[in-house]
Amino acid sequence: MNAQPASPKIRVRNLTVGYGAEPVQKAVSFDVKAGSIFAIMGPSGTGKSTVLRAMIGLLRPSAGDICFDDVNYWSLSAAKREESGRRFGMLFQGGALWSSMSAAENVALPLQMFTKLTPASIDALVQVKLSLVGLDAGRDSMPSTLSGGMRQRVGLARALSLDPEILFLDEPSAGLDPISAKRFDDLICELRDGFGVTVVMVSHELSSLFGICDDGVFLDAKTKTAIGHGAPQALRDHCTDPTVHAFMTRTIPGAEAAPTPTPRATDGTR
């Protein structure tokens, strides 16, 4: 007997999201496999972060379904949505740390809010999470004294504090230099491979998209819907939609290549 294919960890169907009467994205559908790194792609202003906000419970969709393990998230009561949301870890752009709190205090906050652990247990877990992202030292540092890459790591440690099944990342490499961005991408892969975390990542950074993402959906600003599905490399190499191709290759549709300049003579002639 043939085994039935596993249900996706996340199923999004005919999702419409926006602010007020005007949709930002409409009729968006995609599946996210368990243990994958899934990209929500597209140029700035296409509504990538808006879709993410609906997925983590910060924005109620105008229409459509978002299911986690076949449970429709937005059909649950508010209390059940809050309970379900503790399965998520969220890293906002720039880390979004509380500036008045140290690195350790930022990581401890979800544990203080959502668990009944003793202060000593919380302190021990904070050290584990900071070590996990490579920040054994600096737990007492304030966010203003940390580099951009270190702030992102603290934010990631906080997102991991409740041992989430699904990790959501909003432009995690934004503002990082190439070396820091590559290190952060490697860390995401280590978390996925070591702990089986499912990752959903909003990004327009090609190095990250091609380097670590298994699958994805491409959102378009003009049509306000998804116009591409698949791994970033596959979209780059095989998608025939000109908008997708231009984004994945960083070309301008319809632009002609600049003519090759004629070499200047070096023997004194003109």
C-alpha positions in Angstrom: 0.0 0.0 0.0 1.3 3.4 -1.0 1.9 5.8 1.9 -0.2 8.9 1.8 1.7 12.2 1.3 2.1 14.1 4.6 -0.1 17.1 5.0 1.6 20.5 4.8 2.6 22.2 8.0 0.9 25.3 6.8 -1.8 25.6 4.2 -2.9 29.0 2.9 -5.9 29.1 0.6 -7.4 32.1 -1.3 -6.0 34.5 1.3 -7.0 38.2 0.9 -5.4 40.7 3.2 -5.3 44.5 3.4 -6.1 47.6 5.4 -9.6 48.9 4.9 -11.6 48.1 1.7 -8.6 47.9 -0.6 -6.8 44.6 -0.7 -3.0 44.4 -0.6 -2.9 40.8 -1.8 -5.9 38.7 -2.9 -6.6 35.0 -3.6 -3.1 33.9 -2.5 -2.6 30.2 -2.0 0.4 28.1 -1.1 1.6 25.2 1.1 4.6 25.1 3.5 6.1 21.6 4.1 7.3 20.7 7.6 11.0 21.3 8.1 11.4 23.5 5.1 12.6 27.0 4.7 9.9 28.8 2.7 10.3 32.2 1.2 7.6 34.9 0.6 9.2 36.8 -2.2 8.7 40.0 -4.2 9.8 43.6 -4.6 9.2 46.2 -1.8 5.6 47.2 -1.5 4.0 43.9 -2.6 2.5 43.0 0.7 4.9 40.3 1.9 4.9 41.5 5.5 1.2 42.0 5.4 0.7 38.3 4.5 3.1 37.4 7.3 1.1 39.5 9.8 -2.0 37.5 8.9 -0.1 34.2 9.3 1.1 35.1 12.8 -2.3 36.5 14.0 -1.6 40.2 13.9 -4.0 41.0 11.0 -7.3 39.2 10.4 -7.7 38.3 6.7 -10.6 39.7 4.6 -11.1 36.3 3.1 -9.4 32.9 2.9 -8.0 30.3 5.3 -4.7 29.8 7.1 -4.3 26.3 8.5 -1.6 25.0 10.8 -1.5 21.2 10.8 -5.0 21.2 9.2 -6.5 23.5 11.9 -7.9 26.7 10.5 -6.2 29.4 12.7 -8.7 32.2 12.1 -11.7 30.0 12.9 -10.5 29.5 16.4 -11.6 31.6 19.4 -9.3 34.3 20.6 -8.1 32.2 23.5 -7.3 29.2 21.2 -5.5 31.5 18.7 -3.3 32.8 21.6 -2.6 29.2 22.6 -1.8 28.2 19.1 0.4 31.2 18.6 2.8 30.0 21.2 3.9 27.5 18.7 5.3 30.4 16.6 8.5 32.3 17.0 8.7 35.7 15.3 11.8 37.7 14.4 10.8 41.2 13.2 12.9 43.3 11.0 15.9 44.8 12.8 15.3 42.5 15.8 12.7 44.9 17.4 14.4 44.7 20.8 13.2 46.6 23.8 15.9 49.3 24.0 15.5 49.6 27.8 16.2 45.9 28.4 19.5 44.0 28.2 19.9 41.2 25.7 19.1 38.6 28.4 16.0 40.6 29.6 14.7 40.7 26.0 15.0 36.9 25.7 13.5 36.3 29.1 10.4 38.3 28.4 8.3 35.6 26.6 9.2 33.1 29.3 8.1 35.5 32.0 4.8 36.2 30.2 3.8 32.7 29.1 5.3 30.2 31.5 5.3 29.6 35.2 9.0 28.9 35.4 11.0 30.1 38.4 13.4 33.0 37.8 16.4 30.7 38.1 14.9 28.4 35.4 14.2 31.3 33.2 17.8 32.6 33.6 19.2 29.2 32.7 17.0 28.9 29.6 18.0 32.4 28.5 21.6 31.4 28.6 20.8 28.3 26.6 19.0 30.3 23.9 21.8 33.0 23.7 24.4 30.2 23.4 22.3 28.6 20.7 22.7 31.7 18.5 26.3 32.2 19.3 26.0 34.9 22.0 27.5 33.2 25.1 28.9 36.6 26.1 27.2 39.9 26.1 24.0 38.8 27.9 24.0 42.1 29.9 24.7 44.3 26.9 22.1 46.9 25.9 20.7 46.8 22.3 22.3 50.2 21.5 25.8 48.7 22.1 25.3 45.8 19.8 26.0 45.5 16.1 23.1 44.9 13.7 24.0 41.2 13.4 24.2 40.8 17.1 20.8 42.5 17.6 19.3 40.0 15.0 20.8 37.1 17.0 19.3 38.4 20.2 15.9 38.8 18.5 16.3 35.2 17.2 17.1 33.9 20.6 13.9 35.6 21.9 11.9 34.1 19.0 13.3 30.6 20.1 12.6 31.1 23.8 9.3 29.1 23.8 10.7 26.3 21.5 8.5 27.1 18.5 7.5 24.6 15.8 7.4 27.4 13.2 9.8 30.3 13.0 8.7 33.5 11.1 11.4 35.9 9.9 10.7 39.3 8.4 13.6 40.5 6.3 16.2 39.0 8.6 19.2 40.1 6.5 18.0 43.7 6.0 20.8 46.1 7.0 23.4 43.4 7.5 26.7 43.4 5.7 27.3 40.4 3.5 29.4 38.4 6.0 26.9 38.9 8.8 24.0 38.0 6.5 25.7 34.8 5.4 26.4 33.9 9.1 22.8 34.5 9.9 21.6 32.4 7.0 23.9 29.5 8.2 22.4 29.8 11.6 18.9 29.5 10.3 19.9 26.3 8.4 21.5 24.9 11.6 18.2 25.5 13.5 16.2 23.9 10.8 18.5 20.9 10.5 19.1 20.5 14.2 15.6 21.0 15.6 13.3 20.4 12.7 11.9 23.9 12.8 9.8 25.0 9.9 10.8 28.5 8.7 8.8 31.1 6.8 10.9 34.0 5.7 10.0 37.3 4.0 12.9 38.5 1.9 14.0 40.1 -1.3 17.7 39.4 -0.7 18.8 37.0 -3.5 21.8 35.7 -1.7 19.5 34.4 1.1 16.8 33.2 -1.2 19.1 31.2 -3.4 21.3 30.1 -0.5 18.8 28.6 2.0 15.2 28.5 0.7 13.6 25.2 -0.4 10.4 26.6 -1.7 8.5 29.9 -2.0 5.7 32.1 -3.4 6.2 35.3 -5.4 3.8 38.2 -4.8 3.1 40.8 -7.4 2.1 44.4 -6.7 0.4 45.0 -10.0 -2.0 42.0 -10.0 -2.0 41.9 -6.2 -1.7 38.1 -6.1 0.8 35.3 -6.3 2.3 34.9 -9.8 5.1 32.4 -9.0 5.5 29.3 -6.9 8.5 27.2 -6.3 12.1 27.2 -5.2 13.9 30.5 -5.8 16.5 28.8 -8.1 13.7 27.2 -10.1 11.9 30.5 -10.5 15.1 32.1 -11.7 15.9 29.5 -14.2 12.5 28.4 -15.5 9.7 30.9 -14.7 8.6 32.7 -17.9 6.7 35.5 -16.2 8.7 38.7 -17.0 8.2 40.3 -13.5 9.4 37.2 -11.7 12.4 36.7 -14.1 13.4 40.4 -13.8 13.3 40.2 -10.0 15.2 36.9 -9.7 17.9 38.1 -12.2 17.8 41.8 -11.2 17.2 42.9 -14.7 14.8 45.7 -16.0 12.1 44.3 -18.4 12.5 45.7 -21.9 15.9 47.3 -21.2 18.5 46.8 -23.9 22.1 45.9 -23.0 24.4 48.9 -23.2 26.6 48.9 -26.3 30.2 47.8 -25.7 32.4 50.9 -25.8 35.0 51.1 -28.6 38.5 50.8 -27.1 40.5 54.0 -27.3 43.6 53.7 -29.5 46.9 53.8 -27.6 49.3 54.5 -30.4 48.5 58.2 -30.8 45.9 57.8 -33.6 42.3 58.8 -33.2 
